[in-house]
């Protein structure tokens, strides 16, 4: 798993790529902890470059959403590609976490 980040307005955009699995859970947890301290009001996970996600990663996303919500921070997912999109849809993630096809659409929705 690789992560790059940038701040745009009050949003922290985390661009995640590669495989997100049980083995990357500690890194993912650290990213979420740092995001809570970033001063951003919205945390956007751009997962366009994610090529594989296991059940641990799904659980990590759900926990991240709940932890960020507890801190009054919004979270969204952006750009899931197939088969990640199917995985998220099958687990009903778009009903829990706002999911957008692009950053542009996500930013329009939070403006």
C-alpha positions in Angstrom: 0.0 0.0 0.0 1.2 3.5 -0.9 -0.2 6.7 0.4 0.2 10.3 -0.7 -1.6 13.2 0.8 -2.5 16.8 0.1 -4.7 19.4 1.7 -7.3 21.2 -0.5 -9.4 23.8 1.4 -10.6 22.0 4.6 -10.2 18.5 3.1 -7.3 16.1 3.5 -7.1 14.0 0.4 -5.4 10.6 1.0 -4.4 9.0 -2.3 -4.1 5.3 -1.6 -2.8 2.8 -4.2 -1.7 -0.8 -4.3 -3.0 -3.7 -2.2 -4.8 -2.8 1.1 -4.7 -5.9 3.2 -4.4 -7.3 6.7 -0.6 -6.6 6.4 -1.1 -2.9 5.8 -3.6 -2.4 8.7 -1.1 -0.7 11.1 -0.1 1.8 8.4 -3.8 2.4 7.6 -4.6 2.9 11.3 -1.7 5.4 11.6 -3.0 7.3 8.6 -6.4 7.6 10.2 -4.9 8.8 13.5 -2.8 11.4 11.7 -5.9 12.5 9.7 -7.8 13.2 12.9 -5.0 15.5 14.0 -4.6 17.3 10.6 -7.0 20.1 11.2 -9.1 19.1 8.2 -12.8 18.9 8.4 -13.2 16.3 5.7 -11.1 13.2 5.0 -11.3 12.0 1.4 -9.8 8.6 0.6 -9.0 8.5 -3.1 -8.8 4.8 -3.7 -8.6 4.9 -7.5 -5.2 3.2 -7.4 -6.2 0.4 -5.1 -5.8 -2.9 -6.9 -6.9 -5.3 -4.1 -8.7 -5.0 -0.8 -9.4 -7.8 1.6 -12.0 -8.1 4.4 -9.6 -6.5 7.0 -9.4 -3.4 4.8 -13.1 -3.2 4.6 -13.3 -3.4 8.4 -10.6 -0.7 8.6 -12.6 1.6 6.3 -15.7 1.1 8.5 -13.8 1.7 11.7 -12.1 4.8 10.1 -15.5 6.2 9.2 -16.8 5.7 12.8 -13.7 7.1 14.4 -13.7 10.2 12.2 -17.4 10.7 12.7 -16.9 10.5 16.5 -14.5 13.4 16.1 -17.0 15.3 13.9 -15.0 14.8 10.8 -16.6 13.8 7.5 -15.2 11.0 5.3 -15.7 10.0 1.7 -14.4 7.5 -0.7 -13.4 8.4 -4.3 -12.8 6.6 -7.5 -13.1 2.9 -6.7 -12.3 0.8 -9.8 -13.6 -2.6 -10.5 -13.4 -5.1 -8.7 -13.0 -2.8 -5.6 -16.3 -1.0 -6.6 -18.1 -4.3 -6.7 -16.7 -5.3 -3.3 -17.8 -2.0 -1.7 -21.2 -2.3 -3.4 -21.7 -5.9 -2.2 -20.9 -4.8 1.4 -23.3 -1.8 1.1 -20.5 0.6 1.8 -22.0 3.5 -0.3 -24.9 3.5 2.2 -22.5 4.0 5.1 -19.7 6.1 3.5 -20.4 8.6 0.8 -18.7 7.3 -2.4 -18.0 9.3 -5.5 -16.6 8.4 -8.9 -14.2 11.4 -8.9 -12.7 14.0 -6.7 -14.5 16.7 -8.7 -17.9 15.2 -7.9 -16.9 14.7 -4.2 -15.8 18.3 -3.9 -19.0 19.5 -5.5 -21.0 17.5 -3.0 -19.2 18.9 0.1 -19.2 22.5 -1.1 
